[in-house]
């Protein structure tokens, strides 16, 4: 193999590898910014999922508090909620 064809083969392999890498990054939701850094694209459902996660964490905290509190405190909170109605 002469030096010219070796250079062409190296350039071709590098170009194909760059295209494949860019394709996989795009499928995974990444793009390159103007500085060449990979940036994750925002998922349209991400904000909804964050809100749902926050809501579920709050509910778990309430359930943990109910499970670990003394029974008389729980009864007084239930009665207070009934009185609000």
One Martini backbone bead per residue (centre of mass of N, CA, C, O) as a GRO file, in nm:
protein
   85
    1UNK     BB    1   0.094   0.038   0.026
    2UNK     BB    2   0.074   0.351  -0.036
    3UNK     BB    3   0.075   0.659   0.113
    4UNK     BB    4  -0.175   0.778  -0.024
    5UNK     BB    5  -0.381   0.546   0.044
    6UNK     BB    6  -0.339   0.565   0.351
    7UNK     BB    7  -0.447   0.853   0.387
    8UNK     BB    8  -0.725   0.801   0.265
    9UNK     BB    9  -0.808   0.579   0.467
   10UNK     BB   10  -0.788   0.750   0.724
   11UNK     BB   11  -0.988   0.970   0.640
   12UNK     BB   12  -1.227   0.782   0.590
   13UNK     BB   13  -1.245   0.655   0.871
   14UNK     BB   14  -1.282   0.922   1.025
   15UNK     BB   15  -1.541   1.015   0.883
   16UNK     BB   16  -1.717   0.769   0.949
   17UNK     BB   17  -1.688   0.789   1.257
   18UNK     BB   18  -1.815   1.074   1.282
   19UNK     BB   19  -2.092   1.002   1.167
   20UNK     BB   20  -2.164   0.779   1.366
   21UNK     BB   21  -2.136   0.947   1.625
   22UNK     BB   22  -2.350   1.161   1.548
   23UNK     BB   23  -2.587   0.967   1.520
   24UNK     BB   24  -2.586   0.853   1.813
   25UNK     BB   25  -2.618   1.125   1.955
   26UNK     BB   26  -2.888   1.200   1.823
   27UNK     BB   27  -3.045   0.952   1.932
   28UNK     BB   28  -2.970   1.035   2.242
   29UNK     BB   29  -2.997   1.372   2.250
   30UNK     BB   30  -2.743   1.498   2.109
   31UNK     BB   31  -2.546   1.795   2.064
   32UNK     BB   32  -2.347   2.037   1.908
   33UNK     BB   33  -2.197   2.309   1.971
   34UNK     BB   34  -1.991   2.573   1.878
   35UNK     BB   35  -1.752   2.431   2.072
   36UNK     BB   36  -1.801   2.098   2.060
   37UNK     BB   37  -2.007   2.033   2.270
   38UNK     BB   38  -2.211   1.826   2.442
   39UNK     BB   39  -2.572   1.850   2.429
   40UNK     BB   40  -2.864   1.814   2.587
   41UNK     BB   41  -3.173   1.762   2.508
   42UNK     BB   42  -3.494   1.843   2.556
   43UNK     BB   43  -3.749   1.686   2.693
   44UNK     BB   44  -4.087   1.721   2.671
   45UNK     BB   45  -4.138   1.534   2.946
   46UNK     BB   46  -3.951   1.636   3.176
   47UNK     BB   47  -4.128   1.838   3.335
   48UNK     BB   48  -4.357   1.645   3.401
   49UNK     BB   49  -4.176   1.439   3.553
   50UNK     BB   50  -4.079   1.632   3.772
   51UNK     BB   51  -4.357   1.698   3.891
   52UNK     BB   52  -4.433   1.405   3.958
   53UNK     BB   53  -4.193   1.350   4.143
   54UNK     BB   54  -4.256   1.568   4.350
   55UNK     BB   55  -4.536   1.463   4.427
   56UNK     BB   56  -4.442   1.176   4.519
   57UNK     BB   57  -4.249   1.272   4.740
   58UNK     BB   58  -4.463   1.408   4.912
   59UNK     BB   59  -4.635   1.154   4.961
   60UNK     BB   60  -4.417   0.985   5.095
   61UNK     BB   61  -4.370   1.178   5.332
   62UNK     BB   62  -4.652   1.150   5.446
   63UNK     BB   63  -4.650   0.843   5.484
   64UNK     BB   64  -4.408   0.838   5.676
   65UNK     BB   65  -4.534   1.014   5.892
   66UNK     BB   66  -4.776   0.830   5.949
   67UNK     BB   67  -4.608   0.568   6.019
   68UNK     BB   68  -4.430   0.722   6.264
   69UNK     BB   69  -4.653   0.825   6.416
   70UNK     BB   70  -4.862   0.876   6.648
   71UNK     BB   71  -5.190   0.802   6.682
   72UNK     BB   72  -5.295   1.069   6.821
   73UNK     BB   73  -5.190   1.265   6.605
   74UNK     BB   74  -5.344   1.151   6.366
   75UNK     BB   75  -5.627   1.193   6.480
   76UNK     BB   76  -5.604   1.505   6.508
   77UNK     BB   77  -5.560   1.560   6.204
   78UNK     BB   78  -5.822   1.437   6.103
   79UNK     BB   79  -6.009   1.618   6.269
   80UNK     BB   80  -5.907   1.885   6.145
   81UNK     BB   81  -6.001   1.815   5.857
   82UNK     BB   82  -6.301   1.784   5.926
   83UNK     BB   83  -6.341   2.077   6.043
   84UNK     BB   84  -6.288   2.230   5.767
   85UNK     BB   85  -6.569   2.132   5.641
   0.00000   0.00000   0.00000
